[in-house]
Amino acid sequence: MSQVILITGASSGIGKSTAHYLVSKGFTVYGTSRSPKQPEENGVKFIALDVTDRATIKSSVAQVLKIEGRIDVLINNAGKGITGPLEEIPEDELKSIFETNYFGPLALIKEILPAMRERRSGLIINVTSIAGFMGLPYRSAYSATKGALGLTTEALRMELKEFNVKLCNVAPGDFATNIASGRYHAPLSPTSPYENNYGKSLALMDEHVDQGLNPDIMGEAIYKIIKTPNPDVNYKVGAFMQKISIFLKGVLPGKIYERLLLNHYKL
């Protein structure tokens, strides 16, 4: 009997590549999107789910449990980006990014946990970001959402240890996906005091995505995590320099690390 996987945000990018890869490995995969175009695509069974809509969270989980009787693996992948000077990002956009990247995944976890606890079995993989390990200029809100999800995972996995429900984070770096087109960008205004530096940073972010890794690499990494009996807390998947940056933050004095980031972003 193949394991049943529920992965959010499976209609594009990392989610789509991961869902297709897991199907190729023999898993039963349910992918979600806000408005599925078809009930099945390349073996991935699609259901409607909006992580900001609690009713769709409840109905989608209930639907999979009714059909399959269990959910073995939850992959919280759905999310969106946001850029801009913090001073100029509207408060409703700040609340929206936390609703999508943080509160939505937590609501889905809470909906699935009773069934996993009852079976004393389950794995939850939260897709965070290498950006969640550090505060990045003009990406403050995004870093904050991913950092919050990562720390919550670290705490929750200890709370659930007695129930044999396992959790981990997998933090991708830059991948060649359409995330840039779906980001909220604070307007690059010629009257803004941040215009010059924000403009340079925004161009650099888009360049990194365009030159990013193939998202299939994330599918392979998540497959290995699923096959690991006792997953680690944090996994990083990305270019060498992106992964090493996390190590450097832990060993370098704060001001020196900050100077490295400032030089990288040409600020």
Long-range contacts (C-beta under 8 A, 24 or more apart in sequence): 2-26, 2-27, 2-28, 3-27, 3-28, 3-72, 3-73, 3-226, 4-28, 4-30, 4-64, 4-68, 4-70, 4-71, 4-72, 4-73, 5-29, 5-30, 5-71, 5-72, 5-73, 5-74, 5-75, 5-226, 6-30, 6-32, 6-60, 6-61, 6-64, 6-71, 6-73, 6-74, 6-75, 6-112, 7-31, 7-32, 7-74, 7-75, 7-77, 8-32, 8-49, 8-51, 8-75, 8-76, 8-77, 8-78, 8-105, 8-108, 9-33, 9-77, 9-78, 9-79, 10-44, 10-46, 10-77, 11-36, 11-37, 11-46, 12-177, 12-178, 13-175, 13-177, 13-178, 13-179, 13-215, 14-77, 14-127, 14-172, 14-175, 14-177, 14-215, 14-218, 15-75, 15-77, 15-78, 16-215, 17-214, 17-215, 17-216, 17-218, 17-219, 18-75, 18-77, 18-215, 18-218, 18-219, 18-222, 19-44, 19-219, 20-44, 20-219, 21-216, 21-219, 21-220, 21-222, 21-223, 22-219, 22-222, 22-223, 22-226, 25-223, 27-73, 27-226, 28-68, 30-64, 32-60, 32-78, 51-78, 51-99, 51-100, 51-104, 51-105, 51-107, 51-108, 52-96, 52-99, 52-100, 52-104, 54-107, 57-104, 57-107, 57-108, 57-111, 58-111, 61-108, 61-111, 61-112, 61-115, 65-115, 70-115, 70-119, 71-112, 71-115, 71-116, 71-122, 72-121, 72-122, 72-123, 73-122, 73-123, 73-124, 73-125, 73-226, 74-108, 74-109, 74-112, 74-122, 74-123, 74-124, 74-125, 75-125, 75-127, 75-222, 76-105, 76-108, 76-109, 76-124, 76-125, 76-126, 76-127, 76-149, 77-127, 78-104, 78-105, 79-127, 79-145, 79-146, 80-179, 80-182, 80-183, 80-184, 81-139, 81-142, 81-179, 81-180, 81-182, 81-183, 81-184, 82-139, 82-141, 82-142, 82-183, 82-184, 82-185, 83-138, 83-139, 83-142, 83-183, 83-184, 83-185, 83-186, 83-201, 83-202, 83-205, 84-138, 84-141, 84-184, 84-185, 84-186, 84-198, 85-138, 85-186, 85-192, 85-194, 85-198, 86-140, 86-141, 87-194, 88-186, 88-187, 88-189, 88-192, 88-194, 89-141, 89-184, 89-186, 93-141, 93-184, 93-186, 94-141, 96-184, 97-141, 97-142, 97-145, 97-184, 98-141, 98-144, 98-145, 98-148, 100-145, 101-142, 101-145, 101-146, 101-149, 102-145, 102-148, 102-149, 102-152, 105-149, 106-149, 106-152, 109-156, 113-160, 113-165, 116-163, 116-165, 117-160, 117-163, 117-165, 120-163, 120-164, 120-165, 121-164, 121-165, 122-164, 122-165, 122-166, 123-165, 123-166, 123-167, 123-168, 123-225, 123-226, 123-231, 124-153, 124-165, 124-166, 124-167, 124-168, 125-167, 125-168, 125-169, 125-170, 125-222, 125-225, 125-226, 126-150, 126-153, 126-167, 126-168, 126-169, 126-170, 127-169, 127-170, 127-171, 127-172, 127-218, 128-153, 128-169, 128-170, 128-171, 129-171, 129-172, 129-173, 130-171, 130-172, 130-173, 130-236, 130-238, 130-242, 130-243, 130-245, 130-246, 132-171, 133-171, 133-245, 133-246, 133-249, 134-245, 134-246, 134-249, 134-261, 136-261, 136-265, 137-197, 137-201, 137-261, 137-262, 137-265, 137-267, 138-194, 138-197, 138-198, 138-201, 138-202, 138-205, 139-205, 146-171, 150-234, 153-233, 154-233, 154-234, 157-233, 166-230, 166-231, 168-225, 168-231, 168-232, 168-233, 168-234, 168-235, 169-233, 169-234, 169-235, 170-218, 170-221, 170-222, 170-225, 170-234, 170-235, 170-236, 170-237, 171-234, 171-235, 171-236, 171-237, 171-238, 172-218, 172-237, 172-238, 173-212, 173-213, 173-236, 173-237, 173-238, 173-239, 173-242, 173-243, 174-208, 174-209, 174-211, 174-212, 174-213, 174-238, 174-239, 174-242, 175-209, 175-212, 175-213, 175-214, 175-215, 175-217, 175-218, 175-238, 176-209, 176-210, 176-211, 176-212, 176-213, 176-214, 176-215, 177-209, 177-212, 177-215, 179-209, 180-205, 180-206, 180-209, 180-210, 197-265, 197-267, 200-265, 200-266, 200-267, 201-265, 201-266, 201-267, 204-265, 204-266, 213-238, 213-239
